[in-house]
Amino acid sequence: MPACQTNTDLARLATSGIRRFTALANQTPGCVKLTLGEPEFDTPEPIREAVAESLSRGLTHYPPNNGRPELLSALSAYMRGHGLSYDVDELIVTCGATEALSASLLALLNPGDEVIVPVPAFGLYETIVRAAHGTYVPLDTSEYGFQIREEELESVITPRTRAIIITSPNNPTGCIYTPETLDAVANCAVRHGFCVICDDVYNRLVYDAGYERFAVRHPELRERTIVVDSFSKPWAMTGWRLGWLAAAPSLKSQVEKMHQYLVSSVPAFLQDAAVVALGLGIDEMVDTYKTRRDLVCSRLDAMGLSFNSPGGAFYSFPRIDSFGMSSEEFCERAIREAGVALVPGSCFGVEGFARLSYCVSDSDLETGLERLGEFTGSLGGVSF
Ligand SMILES: Cc1ncc(COP(=O)(O)O)c(C=O)c1O
């Protein structure tokens, strides 16, 4: 029997490269995985306790589509505390940033509409844009320290440009956008009338001064900005699948329709726990990541690898092009020959780099860096 016809735009896409390289690492006994963006910390106890309490109170029915009123109020207050003014009716609680991004793009795009994505970038964006029959327009930033220059951005804008997705701190580079980058995006968005989707999932994981969020710096673009945030990274809640988005009513009313038909709502009994999370400090985790960031930078320096210093998130993205092989080959050989797994730059849309994730235990990070140093040393780099 012939196979069913499926979405051809989706069928053309490969499965997640990050998962592929993690699977390869899993098949290699003793391999240290520096591949996933998955905090190794446990979700703090008070958040977990709140779920038990919600279940015992019987919060097991459909909640309001956009979120329980208590959580929406807490989110509005939390965002105000971070310089963003959104009322409860401008917020949607989502199944992670993943669903927030999916609902936003599905709500925005008509077939053939273009979405600009500065690369390297998180692979999810391309998948959603293509699955929604949009046109994915990568903008290579690797020659400009992973910043966006106005003339480069201008050069990829067309009358079909509907949105740009910006991520700061960035996955995979860890870089933070400069005010010049944010202004370049704002200037083009005003001139050409497209939306700015801010994937701010790493906004609490910042280690250097000077970080600014697009929506805080450019409130005049509020009507065409969507802010996406998540509980996953700051509170080590990746498995909870909890995030949210904020947008002015004209945009939010369309995204809300998509959200209702995609998932209806987020599990009721998780939402009071999310309120607890918003009230918890995360300084200890941030300090730990900062210490690891410093360690990674000093070790990469010692290996003679060049990289842009990551100001946030928990990734570093060193150049590996001097070794004369593709990023896939470099990462495959690192797994097989040295027992350390990184993710090739090609998985994020650029060649010549590899992503190293440092949200792993101190001992795994230490061993992984040692093995990476031996591996690059064996390829003719500086041996660590
Ligand atoms: C840049 C970026 N956006 C979104 C997500 C997805 O986050 P969530 O777990 O909230 O769906 C990730 C996860 O790694 C990410 O790195």
The ligand as an ORCA input file, in Angstrom:
! r2SCAN-3c Opt
* xyz 0 1
  C      16.600     29.394     22.474
  C      15.596     28.407     22.972
  N      14.298     28.673     22.821
  C      13.352     27.817     23.251
  C      13.687     26.629     23.864
  C      12.600     25.709     24.311
  O      12.276     25.961     25.651
  P      11.093     25.233     26.412
  O      11.689     24.143     27.231
  O      10.493     26.298     27.273
  O      10.126     24.737     25.408
  C      15.035     26.302     24.038
  C      15.430     25.017     24.641
  O      16.555     24.599     24.624
  C      16.013     27.218     23.579
  O      17.320     26.973     23.708
*
